[in-house]
Amino acid sequence: MTGYVMFRKDRLGRRGGGVILYIKESIQAYEIKLDKEAECEEAVWCNIVTGNSTLTVGLVYPSPNISMEENEKNTQRYQRSE
């Protein structure tokens, strides 16, 4: 898309899937990698710089096949990665 920077993470080993995040070009942003423990197959993370602060934004696609327990465990991992 014109005027936007694309951050994406494709699903590996299977057709389709993945996540994509577009951020306006006028906004300073860069992709970051989380701790291996907190990584998700379909997630992309970036930092957005706003003046004197930085905002971390993540886009995560949780599989509909994961249990509520596993989903809660993943949420806790992301919170620890801050």
Backbone torsions as a table, in degrees:
resi	resn	phi	psi	omega
1	MET	NA	131.1	-179.6
2	THR	-65.1	134.3	177.6
3	GLY	88.5	3.4	-178.7
4	TYR	-130.2	150.5	174.0
5	VAL	-100.0	136.6	-176.5
6	MET	-103.6	132.5	172.5
7	PHE	-120.1	124.7	-176.2
8	ARG	-141.5	155.4	174.2
9	LYS	-139.0	110.4	-179.3
10	ASP	-80.6	150.4	174.2
11	ARG	-70.7	132.1	-178.2
12	LEU	-93.4	141.2	172.2
13	GLY	79.5	-4.8	179.1
14	ARG	-140.4	156.7	-179.9
15	ARG	-77.4	142.7	177.7
16	GLY	75.8	179.1	176.3
17	GLY	82.6	-178.6	-176.4
18	GLY	104.3	176.7	179.4
19	VAL	-132.2	155.6	179.3
20	ILE	-144.4	138.8	-178.5
21	LEU	-129.6	126.4	177.3
22	TYR	-107.5	132.9	177.0
23	ILE	-127.9	133.9	-178.0
24	LYS	-54.3	136.8	-177.4
25	GLU	-56.3	-30.0	-177.7
26	SER	-73.6	-8.2	179.2
27	ILE	-100.4	127.9	180.0
28	GLN	-76.2	117.2	-178.6
29	ALA	-145.6	150.5	176.3
30	TYR	-147.4	147.2	-178.8
31	GLU	-74.1	144.4	176.3
32	ILE	-126.8	158.1	175.4
33	LYS	-111.5	134.7	178.2
34	LEU	-86.8	167.1	172.4
35	ASP	-50.9	139.8	-178.8
36	LYS	-51.1	-37.7	-178.6
37	GLU	-62.0	-31.0	-175.5
38	ALA	-96.3	-2.3	-178.1
39	GLU	-67.9	147.5	177.9
40	CYS	-126.1	145.9	-178.7
41	GLU	-56.2	-40.1	-177.8
42	GLU	-121.3	79.4	179.0
43	ALA	-152.1	145.7	174.9
44	VAL	-134.5	140.0	-176.8
45	TRP	-129.3	141.5	175.0
46	CYS	-147.3	158.1	174.2
47	ASN	-103.3	134.7	175.8
48	ILE	-111.0	124.5	-178.1
49	VAL	-93.5	123.3	-180.0
50	THR	-129.4	101.3	-179.3
51	GLY	62.2	-117.4	-177.9
52	ASN	-97.1	6.3	-178.1
53	SER	-127.9	167.1	179.6
54	THR	-127.7	134.0	179.3
55	LEU	-111.5	125.7	176.7
56	THR	-92.7	127.8	-178.8
57	VAL	-121.6	133.3	178.1
58	GLY	-127.7	144.7	175.4
59	LEU	-123.0	117.3	-174.7
60	VAL	-126.1	132.2	173.4
61	TYR	-106.2	107.3	177.3
62	PRO	-83.5	132.0	179.0
63	SER	-60.3	138.5	177.7
64	PRO	-67.8	-10.7	-178.5
65	ASN	-89.0	-5.9	-178.3
66	ILE	-83.6	150.7	-178.8
67	SER	-75.3	163.7	176.4
68	MET	-61.7	-36.5	178.3
69	GLU	-61.0	-47.8	-179.7
70	GLU	-65.0	-39.0	178.0
71	ASN	-61.8	-43.3	178.7
72	GLU	-64.7	-40.7	178.3
73	LYS	-61.0	-43.5	178.4
74	ASN	-62.9	-41.8	178.8
75	THR	-59.5	-43.2	178.8
76	GLN	-64.3	-37.7	177.8
77	ARG	-61.6	-43.7	-179.2
78	TYR	-64.7	-39.9	179.8
79	GLN	-65.4	-35.0	178.1
80	ARG	-71.9	-21.5	-176.8
81	SER	-81.2	-4.5	-177.5
82	GLU	-61.8	NA	NA
